[in-house]
Amino acid sequence: MKKKEQKRYDRGQVFVKIMAGVLALLMLTGTVITLVYALMR
């Protein structure tokens, strides 16, 4: 029983880390695009 709960917890942590990575990537991409756009104008 304990092992199953641990696995579910680990999977949740991995999901959270992936989501955080995607959000960070989006923020970084948005910043870069904004900078490029501002420099090109």
C-alpha angles and dihedrals in degrees: 000000000000093000092054092052090048091052092050090049092050091049090051091051091051090050091050091049092050091049091049090050092050092049092048090049091050092049091048092048091048092051093049093047091049091050093048091048092049092049094047095052 
